[in-house]
Amino acid sequence: MGLSPRLTGRAAARAHHSPAASALLRKIEPLFAGREVTGGPLLLATILALVMANSPWAGGFERFWDTPVTIGFGGREVSHGLAEWIDHALLPLFFVIVGADVKREIAVGPLAHWRSAALPLSGALGGMLVPVGLYLAVAGGTPAQPGWGAVITTDTAFGLALIAVFANRLPAGLRATMLAFAAVDDVGGLLVIAFAYSGAIDPWGLVVAAAGLGGIMGLRRIGWVSSVPYVLLALLVWGGVLESGIHATIAGVLIGLTVPVQPRLEPHDFAQRVQRRVDEFRNAHDAAEDAHDDEEEDRHRERAEERLGYLHEMASATREASSRLIEVLTPWVNYVVLPLFALSNVRIHISGDLLSMIGGPLVMGVVLGLVVGKPLGFLAFTWVASATGLAQRPDQVTWPMVAGVGALAGIGFTISLFIAGLAFGDGAMRDAASLGVLLASMLAAAIGYAILRHCAEPRHAAEAPS
């Protein structure tokens, strides 16, 4: 996980002011200002949650997350447990990033062109249909049947993290394929949450959410820049979706889809637009230095500051809003939202009864769906699309590499755990589904890593100068 080019440039500028502080920030800033959601803090929080749920303090741990929290507004009160509020109020921030990423992949990424989109599209279709088919073949007609949605989604953060282990030893097209596949896969998972795991729909809530979305689109149309009205309208969308009975995470996706993926000012126009203001700033600054009295100096310095404000705003306009939003939200999602989600949701009590369910239809269905169904569906559907000429593999990406991506797609984790909670609520069934997701994710990660390690160039060959 590294800094974006824009942040790298900002860090270089700061180094001019404090070389010592810059040396320290260079080491820690990628942890807090990376461009992608990462799985490290989530994994640590999951381990901690498992330890706490099976410790002498398990009872207090459970009671803490079930603590009721009531929010009142305008004579209306909404009460949920603390864990539910994390799912309803914090997890949508993660889905804002998901929505913005999906829109970017469709608008300017590999999904923008049919030939490059066909491979991940076909892989995602197979990676959803085959796992669900396997799950239902094992668990259909049993009390475990509602958990079929847990085998649909992929945890992009863990998959990309394992691909990143090999750095430049794998072709760049493989990472792009994983990103595009995950974007389509996320859409499938979100549709499942919206239509299969939401409660009764309140149309008035949808009206409120639609009004908020309409307000956001209206502000975009008139070119409004200030973020405050957008935040207020986003809260209106969230409240409307929550009130409607559709899970609030869908509000995050809808908000993410409204964020622009094109800059307000193209970079090639930037120099032409600001050159005159740069000259005016220089002239005003020089005039302030040569001023004969304080009043004249203040007047020129104010003019220089005005030009600096213009330059700052124009520089910001060269960057699309989606990148800025993702950059702001990512550290919070990495180090607050997802760890809290894991701590509050992964409350698996390891017991003899739970272990006896490993061979049962629920755990076996999840493991088979993710570990076998995901790579099988991904590889089979992409091969058919390629063989029929509908899709084309990226340069230097081999079929074993595609199989490796398919294996990594079996890492369900975040959204799979979330859907397991929606499907079964609390109790032994949810614990069994969560255990299946954890086992399947570990197996899928190990298999995917082994395949990609076999495919990766030897380290000395990758590092040799071209």
HUGI-V756861 format. One record per run of one state. SS is the DSSP state (hx for helix, st for strand, lp for the rest). FROM is the first residue (numbers start at 1). TO is the last residue. Records with the same first field share a line. If there is no record, write none. Layout:
BEGIN
SS = FROM-TO / FROM-TO
END
This chain:
BEGIN
lp = 1-4 / 18-18 / 34-39 / 54-57 / 66-67 / 74-75 / 108-109 / 113-113 / 140-144 / 152-155 / 165-166 / 170-171 / 197-202 / 222-226 / 245-248 / 258-266 / 290-293 / 318-320 / 346-351 / 356-360 / 388-398 / 409-412 / 425-427 / 456-458 / 464-466
hx = 5-17 / 19-33 / 40-53 / 58-65 / 82-107 / 110-112 / 114-139 / 145-151 / 156-164 / 167-169 / 172-196 / 203-221 / 227-244 / 249-257 / 267-289 / 294-317 / 321-345 / 352-355 / 361-387 / 399-408 / 413-424 / 428-455 / 459-463
st = 68-73 / 76-81
END
